[in-house]
């Protein structure tokens, strides 16, 4: 049986391919594979200055911008302090304090409940700081029947901002208050933070918010 001789052109192409492969193998370092041809996207990044300026390098780690769960669940005081105006701003800074509170914790209670809670929270804070009307909440202030020297002067007491928000459940709420006052030693401090917690209870067929004693 005889075989048909191969085309001279085919033999020439095969020789060229083998020669190119041999040069590539000889030029590559020992123990390494020859470099793979660059893809079209890689070639574009190498030739396009704008792409090379904006694309991150493979050897550099990228920084995540999504806030962590821990920072989102930070304590109210730590979140608020980062957004409050400087100490000593006075009455002029109270509006900024209120805006910071509302931005940090969006409203999540019915308007009627929020008004009731804010009224009670403000009164409780004033009673706690100055001693005024403590007898209205004997469960919160067990010593309300005794003569107690106020911790803060009434004339220098001021509530700077307040919000009421839902607590751990629909039947729980907390009133966040920021206030200023002068203590018995004569030291005036603003941007004080106090929280009052409430639970929803049913009295005489109507739901009401009952303050919880501070621990």
Secondary structure, DSSP 8 states (H G I E B T S, - for coil): -------HHHHHHHHHHHHHHHHHHHHS-TT--------HHHHHHHH-HHHHHHS--TTS-----S--HHHHT--HHHHHHTTS--TT--GGGHHHHHHHHHHHS---S-HHHHHHHHHHHHHHHHHHHH-TTGGGGTTT-TTTTS----SB-GGG-EEEEEEEEE-SSTTEEEEEEEEEEEBTTS-EEEEEEEEEEEEEEEETTEEEEEE----
